[in-house]
Amino acid sequence: MSIHGKNFIGNELSAKGDKTSKLYDINSNEALDGEFFHATTVEVDEALVKANKAFIEYKQTSQLHRAEFLETIASEIMNLGDELILRTMTESNLPRPRIEGERGRTIGQIKMFANLLKDGSWVEASIDEALPERTPLPRNDLRKMLRPLGVVSVFEASNFPLAFACAGGDTASALAAGCPVIVKAHSSHSGTSELIAGAIIKAVEKCNMPNGTFSMVHGSGRTVGQQIVLNEAVQAVGFTGSTYAGMELFKLANSRKQPIPVFAEMGSVNPCLFLPSSLNDTKKLAATYAFSITLGAGQFCTNPGLIIALKDEKLEAFKKDLKDEISKVKPATMLSKGIQEAYEKNKDEAISQDGMTVIAEAFEDNLASEGKPVVASVEASTFISNPKLQEEVFGPYSLLVECNDINELDQVIASLEGQLTATVMGEESEMSSYENQILNLENKCGRILFNGVPTGVEVCASMQHGGPFPAATDARFTSVGTGAIKRFVRPVCFQDCPSFLLPLELQDGNPLGILRIVNDKYTKSSL
């Protein structure tokens, strides 16, 4: 299948504009197959009109029908076979095992939402029957459940070309919720996005979903993205990327006559607290963290970018062991030339700050397309006084903050901004002595983990992938796991509603057999 480079305006392909872009191999600089047409304002408007029209019909589809739709999307993605794997490898510079694993994760999370819909209880249906004889005032018949918000705009991430992209968690959860989706393709993996979008459209047609349920457009975030977010048809935004880009979307969304939620997952340095007992085996700890810091060239939102520890002889031994481990790591090709250049710039700015010392770096020099692993160290007092040192350096970089005593340790934790994760390393018997520090770390993150590394995000109901600002724009929600669907729904109460207008989930007979709260009791029974 050749890459056509056109936009998906609902079920139709469109290339009305004269502005195009191409992708190039990061190493050879050779052009990849495909010339991608940036969507015009007319095309974007067409996609928005179709999506808004589709919403009226799509939100009324049954949960079981939407589950079938999601499963068909998963099947169509698998039908792309090796073509998808090879194209994604070429565009992302990621190895086959990583891409195959990410495809599995993408398929898995789509099916996870399908299973959620088959169960159906996630809508939080509740019924309080009328009490006409109640005194001094009677009670009306009240029924409430979660209903879809409307059209959702999804912006693809750069570091997960499948799992956080065209058919990634934002798209899957929005479609599951009953919301049409317009995807703004990432400029670094336009071909991959095209292949996935084609698979979704095939599923739309096979399942007889309304034209406009899904669209995908190419173009600049400053033009195409801005036009989408400012359109009154759009009711929510899903985004994964930099703090700068996420905040620009957030400001746009709040500048509207009707502000809308932006669910943005942004920067995080994912602090790791090393208690003294964690340094009993410095060689093992150094090997574990050197691997996590450099995994995937450090291009994970949960990369351990900050280590906090108390000074002692064991910490000095850890620094030497970490130096040995990092020196062995070969610089790896990064996702794109732009990301590699940003890494070099941000890394150099970080280590040039006063008081910074490079304690570990890869022995082998990096090529122009590669990111060279670097770990620096700094005194706690310097870290606290310089907010620049808290900024994420996206790539194989980490910073060790050395504290003289518990007081400095408390100040470092207090100074931290919101994070996706925080990690505590140490023996369980020692953790009770640091309970206050651990509880304060919990206040700073969405996921706190013990004796592990933050890289690796399980897709399941218990996962929280989000955190206090600036890790995310709303700490109450997650972008991974079944809870992600809650971003794109809102509670609606039906008072004295005629039975034929009630959603199936609220009807007397409970035809879906879901768990509901009826007159303050959980039950699957009918009324």
N, C-alpha and C positions, 0 to 999 in steps of 0.2 A: 504494500500500500504506500503510495507516495504522499508526501505532506503537501496539502493544498494551501495552508496558511490563512484560510478564511475564518471569519467570525461565525459563531453559532448564535443566530438571532432566533430564539426559540428553536423550532425544528428545521429552519432554513439556513443554508450557508449564504454568507454575504461578504462582499469585498468591494464596497462602494468608494473607498478612499484611495488617495494616491500616495499616502505615507506608509512605508513598509520598513521592516527591519529583518536582519538575518542573524543567525547564531554562528559562532566560530569555535573551533576546537581550541581549548585553552593552551595546549602545548604546541600544536603545529600552526595555529592561526588559520587553518583551512576552513572555508565556509561549509556549514552543514546543510543538508537538504532542506529546502523550504524557505519561502519568503513570506513574512507574516504581515498581513494588512491591519494597520491600526484602525480601530472602529471610529467611524465619523460620529458627530453629534446626532445625526439622523438615525444611524444604526443603533446607537445606545438608547435613544428615545424609543425606537421600535421594540427593543428588548424589554424596556421598562413597561411600555404599554401592554405588551403580551403577558409579561409576568403579573402585572396588576389584574388583568382580566382573568388569567389562569387561577389566581388565588381564590376567587369566589367559588370555582368548581373544585379546585384541588383540596381546599380545607375541608370540604364535605366528603371526601373519599374516606372509606372506612380504614381503620388501622390495619386490617388484614390485607386490604388492597395495596396500601402503602408498603406493607411488609413484602408482598409479592414483587412490587416495583423495586425495592432495594435489593432483593435477592436476584432479580433479573439484571440489575446494574452490575452486581458482583460477577455474575456469569459472563456478561459481555466483556468485562475487563479481563477476565481469565481467557476469553476467546481471542484476545489480542496476541496472546502467546509471546514468543520471543521478540517480536517486533517492538513491543512496549519495553521489554527489558533492555534491549540493545540501544534504543533511542534514549531512554532515561540514563543509561550508563554514559553515553556520549555527551549528553547535555550537562550532567551533574558531576562527571569525573569520579563517580562512586563505583566501587567494584560490584561485580555480578552478585555475590552472596548478600551484600547489603541491599541491593535493589530487589532481589527476589524475596528477601526477608521483609522489606518494606511493602512490597506488593501483598504478601501474606497478611501483614498487619492491616493494610487498607481493606482487603477483602474481609478480614476478621471483624473489623469495627463496623463495616456496613452490615454484615450478618448479625452482629450484636444488637444493632438498632432494630433490625427486622424481628429478632426474637423478643425484644422489648415491646414492640407493637403487637406481636402475637399474644403476649400475656395481657397487655392493655391496661394494667393497673397503675401505670406511671402517671396517668392523668389526674390523680388525686381527686377522684369523684367523691362528692359528699352530698347527702340528702338530709334535709330536716323537714319532715312532713308538716303539713298545715295543722294547726291546733285552733280550730274556729271557736271552741268552747273555753279557751284559756282566758282567765281573768287576772288582772283587770283589762288586758289587751289580748286579742287573738293573735296567732302567728300565721303568717302567709306560708305557702309552700315554697321552700328555698332549695335550689340545687346548684352546685358549683363544680367546675372542673377547669383544667388547663386547656386553653384554646390557642391555635397558632397566631403569631403576631402579624404576619404578612410577608411581603417580599424581603428576602435577605440578600445582602451583598457580601460576597466572600472574596477576600484577597489572599492569594496563594503565598505560601512561605517559600523561601529560597532553599532551606536546608533539608526539607523533606518533600521531594518532587512528586511523591505519591500520597503519603499518609497525611500531609498537611496542605494538600493542594486541591486539584480540580474535584476529585471524589473523596477528599479527605474528611476528617472528623467534623469540620464546620458544615460542609455540604451535606454529609450523611445525616447529621443530627437535625439540620434545618429541614431537609426533605422528609425525614421521619416525623417531625413535628407538624407537617402539613403546610410548610412554607415554600413557595417557589424560590429558586436560587439564581442569582446572576454572579458568575465567577469572573473576576479580573485576573487573567492569566499572568503568571510571573514571566518577566522578559528573559529569564535565564533558562527556562525549560518550556518554551512555547510549543515545541513539537510534541512533547510528552502530554501537555495539556490538551492539544488537539486530539490526540489518540483517545484519551480518557473521555473528553467531551463527546466524541463520536459514539463511544460505548454507552454513555448515559442517554443520548438522544435515541439510540436504538431501543433502549429499555423504555423510554417515554412512549415511543410508538407501539412497541409490543404490548405494553400494559394499558394502552389507550388513555394515558394521562393527557391533560389539556396542553395544547401548544403554548409554550411560554413557561412551563413548569421549570425548565432549565435553559439558561443561556450562558455562553462563554465568549468574552471579548478580549482582544489584544489592545495594547496601547499603554500610554503613560499614566501612572497613578495621579499625576498632577492635572491631567485633562480628563481622561476617561473615568478614572476613579473618582475624581471630584464631582463630575457630572452625575454619576450614579448615586453617590452618598447624599447629594443635595436634592435629589428628586423626591418628591413627597410620597411616591409609591413605596419607597424603601423604608422598612420599619426596624431594621437592625443590621449591624455590620459584624462580621467575623474576620479577625485579622491575627496573623502571627508574624512578627518581624521586629524591627528596631524600635527603640523608644521614640526616636524622632518621627518616623513614619506613623507609628501608632497614635502619637499625640496630635499629629496633623489631622488624621481622620477624626479623632475625638473632638477636636476644635470645630471641624467642619460640621459634624453631626449636631453639635450643640449650638451652632450658629443658625440652624434652621428655625423656621417659624414653629415647627413641631420638632423639638429635639428628640433624638432616638438613641438607644443604647449602642455603644461600640464595645464589643467584647474583644479587647485586644490583649494578646499575650506578648509582652515586650521583654526588656532586658532583665537579666538576673545574673549575679555572680555566685549564687548558691554556696554560702559560707559553710565551712566544715570545721567544727570545733574538735580539736585533738586534746582530750584529757590526758594527764600524765601517764596513765596506765596504757594508753594506746601506743605509746612509744617504747614498750617493752621489747617489741620485735621490729626495729626500725627498717631492717632490710625488706621484710614482707610488706610493711606499710608503704614504704617508698615505691616498691614495685607495683602495688595495687593502685596507688594514686598517680604514678607516672603513666600507667596504662589508661586510666580514666581521663586524665588531663589531655592526652594526645589522641584519644579514640576519635576516629572520623575527622582527623585534623582539628579536633577541638570544636567542631561546628555543631554542637548540641546546645539547646537552650538550658540544659541542666548540667553543663560542664562545671566541674569544681574549680571556679575561678578565684576562690578565696579560702585560705587555710588560717585558722586562728589557734595559737598555742602559747603556753607559758614557757618562758625561757628556762632551760636547764641543760645539763650535759647530754641527755638523751635527745633533745631537740637538735643539738649540734650534730649528733651522729645521724639523725634523720636527714638533715640537710646534705650531709656528705653522701649518704646512700641515694637520696633523690637526685643529686648531681650525677651520680654514676648511672642511674636508670634512665634519666632524661637524655644523657649524652648518647645512649645507644639507639635512640629513636630516630628513624630516618624521616626527614621532612616529607610531608604528604601533599599531593596536589589538592588544592582547595576547590570549592564549588564553582567559582568563576573568577575571572581576572579582577573584577570589581571588588569582590569579597577579599581576595588575596591582598590587593592594594590597601583596602581599608584596615585589614589586620596589621600590616606593616606600619601604617601610619599610627594607628591607635596604640600598638605595642610600643613603638618608639616614643610616643608622647608620654606613655605611662612610666616607662623605665627612666625617662629623662627628668622626672620630678625629683625634687630635693629629697634626700634621704633614702632613695631607692638603690638597691644592690642586686645585680643579677647573680643568682646562686646556682642556676642550672640552665643549660641550653644544649641543644643537639650538637654533636660534634661535627656532623656533616653539614656543609653549607646548603642552603636551599636554592632551587631554581626559581625563575621568575614567577612560575605558577604555583609554587609551594609555600607552605607556612612553616617557619622554623620554630620548634617548641622552645619556650622560654619560661622560667620560673624566677620571680624576683622576691626579695624580702624587704620589710620595712618595720621600723619601730612603731609600736602601738600609738604613741603620742603623735607621730607624724601622720599616721593613717587617719586618726580622729580629726586632725586639723585640716586635712586636704580632701575635700569631697571628690576631687578628680580621680582619686585612687579607688573609689567605689564604682566607677563606670565600667561596664562590661567591655572586655576586649574579646571580640568574637573570633575564636581560633585557639590554637594550642598554647594557652597562656594561663598562668596562675600566680597569685600573690600570697606570700606567707607573712602574716602579721604577728610579730613577736611581742608578747606582753610580759612586763616585769613582775606583775602580781595580779591578784584577783581583782583589785580595784580597776586596773587598766583593762582587764578582760571584760569587766562589766561595762566599762565606758565604750569599748569597741562594739560590743553587742548592741548597746543602746543607740549607737550612731548609725547602725545599719539601716538601709532602706528596705522596702518590701522585696521579698524574694520568692521564687518558685519553690525552692527547697532549702532546707538546712539539715546538716548531718552532724551527728554526735558520735565520736569514736572513743571507745574506752570500755573498761570492764564494768559490768553491771553493778558490782559491789561498790565501785567508786562513784557511780552516777548520783547516788543520794546526796553526796557531798556537794554536788554541782546542780542540785535541783532548781534553784532560782535561775541560774544561767540557762538551763535547758528550757524552762518555762518562758523565759524572755526570748529565746530563739524561736519558740513556737509562735509567739506574737508577730514574728517577722516573716513567716513563710506560709505556704499552702500545704506543704508536705514536709514533715520532719522524719528523718530516718536514722537508724542506729546501726553502727558497725557495718557500713557498706559504702557504696559510692552513689552519687545522685544520678549519674548517667544510666538511662534505661527507664522507660515509663510504661508500666503495664496498662493495657487497655481493659478496664473492668469497672464494675460499679463502685468499688472502694477507692479508685484513684482520684486525687485532686491535683489537677494541673492548672494552676493559677495561684495567685497570692496577692498580698497587699500591694498597693501602688508603690513603685512603678513596674513591678513584675507583671501586673495586669491592671486593667481599668476598673475591674469589679471583682473583689476578692471573694464574693459569695458564689461564684460560678467556676466551673471547670471546662476546659476545652477537650479533655480526654475522658473517656468512660461514658456510661449511660447518663450520668448527670448533665452531660453537655447539651442534651435536648432541652433542658429547663431554660436555657438562654433565649429560646425562640418561641416561647409560649407566655401567655398571661392568664390569670384567673378570671373567669366570667361567671357571674351568678345569674341564674334563670329563676325569676320570681313568678309563680302562678302561670307558668308557661304551658300552652296547649301541648299535649303529649306528642302530637305529630311533628312538632317543631323541635322537640328535645333531641340532643345527640343520643346515639345508642347507649352511651356510657351512663346516661342519667335517666333512662327510661325505667318504668316500674319493674318490668320483667327481667331487667339486667341480662339482655340477650347475649352479651359478650362474656358473661360469667366472671367479671372482674371483681377485685377486692374494692369495696367502697366503705365509706363511713356513713351509716344510716342511723339517724337519731342517736349520734354519739357512740355507736358501736361498729367495729370493723366486721364486715360480713360480705359473703358472696351470694347471699340469698336474694330472691326477688321480694318486692313489697307485697 
